[in-house]
């Protein structure tokens, strides 16, 4: 299959998110992509993606596979230990 995607110019610019919140219901997963300013207790949600559990699992598998490829090429990505006041993603 030859997949063709259209992307608007403003979306193609992308957004930088350094934090994510993931929630779910029995039928949906909600992914909030957030920018957190250093030393600030509040962040701004830049984008919310709502998807089905099937697509969320496909996304997780795609991220896992791409992280493996990235680490083979560039080395292991090590997670820093969070300070008690910093959010920890689960």
Phi and psi restraints in degrees (value plus and minus 20) as a CYANA .aco file:
   2 UNK   PHI    -121.5   -81.5
   2 UNK   PSI      80.9   120.9
   3 UNK   PHI    -105.2   -65.2
   3 UNK   PSI     108.3   148.3
   4 UNK   PHI    -138.9   -98.9
   4 UNK   PSI     109.9   149.9
   5 UNK   PHI    -139.4   -99.4
   5 UNK   PSI     123.1   163.1
   6 UNK   PHI    -126.2   -86.2
   6 UNK   PSI     117.0   157.0
   7 UNK   PHI    -152.2  -112.2
   7 UNK   PSI     106.0   146.0
   8 UNK   PHI     -86.4   -46.4
   8 UNK   PSI     132.0   172.0
   9 UNK   PHI     -77.5   -37.5
   9 UNK   PSI     -61.7   -21.7
  10 UNK   PHI     -88.1   -48.1
  10 UNK   PSI     -51.4   -11.4
  11 UNK   PHI     -95.6   -55.6
  11 UNK   PSI     -57.3   -17.3
  12 UNK   PHI     -82.2   -42.2
  12 UNK   PSI     -44.9    -4.9
  13 UNK   PHI     -83.0   -43.0
  13 UNK   PSI     -51.5   -11.5
  14 UNK   PHI      57.6    97.6
  14 UNK   PSI     148.0   188.0
  15 UNK   PHI    -151.8  -111.8
  15 UNK   PSI     128.4   168.4
  16 UNK   PHI    -118.2   -78.2
  16 UNK   PSI     102.2   142.2
  17 UNK   PHI    -142.2  -102.2
  17 UNK   PSI     115.8   155.8
  18 UNK   PHI    -139.5   -99.5
  18 UNK   PSI      -3.8    36.2
  19 UNK   PHI    -177.9  -137.9
  19 UNK   PSI     128.1   168.1
  20 UNK   PHI    -161.1  -121.1
  20 UNK   PSI     127.1   167.1
  21 UNK   PHI    -141.9  -101.9
  21 UNK   PSI     110.0   150.0
  22 UNK   PHI    -139.9   -99.9
  22 UNK   PSI     106.4   146.4
  23 UNK   PHI    -149.9  -109.9
  23 UNK   PSI     143.4   183.4
  24 UNK   PHI    -170.8  -130.8
  24 UNK   PSI     137.4   177.4
  25 UNK   PHI    -139.8   -99.8
  25 UNK   PSI    -199.9  -159.9
  26 UNK   PHI     -80.7   -40.7
  26 UNK   PSI     -41.4    -1.4
  27 UNK   PHI    -139.4   -99.4
  27 UNK   PSI     -27.3    12.7
  28 UNK   PHI    -164.5  -124.5
  28 UNK   PSI     133.1   173.1
  29 UNK   PHI    -134.9   -94.9
  29 UNK   PSI     117.2   157.2
  30 UNK   PHI    -136.5   -96.5
  30 UNK   PSI     104.5   144.5
  31 UNK   PHI    -135.1   -95.1
  31 UNK   PSI      93.6   133.6
  32 UNK   PHI    -121.1   -81.1
  32 UNK   PSI     102.7   142.7
  33 UNK   PHI    -120.8   -80.8
  33 UNK   PSI     105.7   145.7
  34 UNK   PHI    -145.8  -105.8
  34 UNK   PSI     126.5   166.5
  35 UNK   PHI    -126.7   -86.7
  35 UNK   PSI     101.9   141.9
  36 UNK   PHI    -127.1   -87.1
  36 UNK   PSI     103.8   143.8
  37 UNK   PHI     -92.0   -52.0
  37 UNK   PSI     120.6   160.6
  38 UNK   PHI     -77.6   -37.6
  38 UNK   PSI     121.4   161.4
  39 UNK   PHI      45.4    85.4
  39 UNK   PSI      -3.6    36.4
  40 UNK   PHI    -136.9   -96.9
  40 UNK   PSI     118.8   158.8
  41 UNK   PHI    -100.5   -60.5
  41 UNK   PSI     -29.3    10.7
  42 UNK   PHI    -139.0   -99.0
  42 UNK   PSI     127.8   167.8
  43 UNK   PHI    -146.3  -106.3
  43 UNK   PSI     151.9   191.9
  44 UNK   PHI    -137.2   -97.2
  44 UNK   PSI     105.4   145.4
  45 UNK   PHI     -91.6   -51.6
  45 UNK   PSI     100.6   140.6
  46 UNK   PHI    -113.1   -73.1
  46 UNK   PSI     -49.3    -9.3
  47 UNK   PHI    -178.4  -138.4
  47 UNK   PSI     122.3   162.3
  48 UNK   PHI    -142.0  -102.0
  48 UNK   PSI     106.8   146.8
  49 UNK   PHI    -134.7   -94.7
  49 UNK   PSI     106.4   146.4
  50 UNK   PHI    -134.1   -94.1
  50 UNK   PSI     107.8   147.8
  51 UNK   PHI    -165.8  -125.8
  51 UNK   PSI     150.3   190.3
  52 UNK   PHI     -99.6   -59.6
  52 UNK   PSI     139.9   179.9
  53 UNK   PHI     -77.4   -37.4
  53 UNK   PSI     -56.8   -16.8
  54 UNK   PHI     -83.2   -43.2
  54 UNK   PSI     -66.5   -26.5
  55 UNK   PHI     -89.2   -49.2
  55 UNK   PSI     -54.0   -14.0
  56 UNK   PHI     -82.9   -42.9
  56 UNK   PSI     -60.4   -20.4
  57 UNK   PHI     -87.9   -47.9
  57 UNK   PSI     -61.0   -21.0
  58 UNK   PHI     -81.0   -41.0
  58 UNK   PSI     -60.3   -20.3
  59 UNK   PHI     -83.0   -43.0
  59 UNK   PSI     -64.7   -24.7
  60 UNK   PHI     -80.7   -40.7
  60 UNK   PSI     -64.4   -24.4
  61 UNK   PHI     -85.3   -45.3
  61 UNK   PSI     -59.7   -19.7
  62 UNK   PHI     -85.1   -45.1
  62 UNK   PSI     -61.8   -21.8
  63 UNK   PHI     -83.2   -43.2
  63 UNK   PSI     -63.0   -23.0
  64 UNK   PHI     -80.6   -40.6
  64 UNK   PSI     -67.3   -27.3
  65 UNK   PHI     -83.8   -43.8
  65 UNK   PSI     -62.1   -22.1
  66 UNK   PHI     -89.9   -49.9
  66 UNK   PSI     -52.7   -12.7
  67 UNK   PHI     -86.6   -46.6
  67 UNK   PSI     -59.7   -19.7
  68 UNK   PHI     -80.6   -40.6
  68 UNK   PSI     -65.2   -25.2
  69 UNK   PHI     -83.1   -43.1
  69 UNK   PSI     -62.7   -22.7
  70 UNK   PHI     -81.2   -41.2
  70 UNK   PSI     -67.3   -27.3
  71 UNK   PHI     -88.3   -48.3
  71 UNK   PSI     -52.2   -12.2
  72 UNK   PHI     -83.2   -43.2
  72 UNK   PSI     -57.1   -17.1
  73 UNK   PHI    -103.5   -63.5
  73 UNK   PSI     -59.8   -19.8
  74 UNK   PHI    -136.7   -96.7
  74 UNK   PSI     -26.6    13.4
  75 UNK   PHI      82.1   122.1
  75 UNK   PSI     145.9   185.9
  76 UNK   PHI     -83.8   -43.8
  76 UNK   PSI     118.1   158.1
  77 UNK   PHI    -111.4   -71.4
  77 UNK   PSI      96.9   136.9
  78 UNK   PHI    -120.5   -80.5
  78 UNK   PSI     113.4   153.4
  79 UNK   PHI    -104.7   -64.7
  79 UNK   PSI     112.6   152.6
  80 UNK   PHI     -93.4   -53.4
  80 UNK   PSI     134.1   174.1
  81 UNK   PHI     -94.8   -54.8
  81 UNK   PSI     109.5   149.5
  82 UNK   PHI     -95.8   -55.8
  82 UNK   PSI     121.4   161.4
  83 UNK   PHI     -94.1   -54.1
  83 UNK   PSI     136.4   176.4
  84 UNK   PHI     -76.1   -36.1
  84 UNK   PSI     -48.2    -8.2
  85 UNK   PHI    -110.8   -70.8
  85 UNK   PSI     -24.6    15.4
  86 UNK   PHI    -113.5   -73.5
  86 UNK   PSI     124.4   164.4
  87 UNK   PHI     -88.0   -48.0
  87 UNK   PSI     126.0   166.0
  88 UNK   PHI    -137.0   -97.0
  88 UNK   PSI     108.5   148.5
  89 UNK   PHI    -103.5   -63.5
  89 UNK   PSI     120.5   160.5
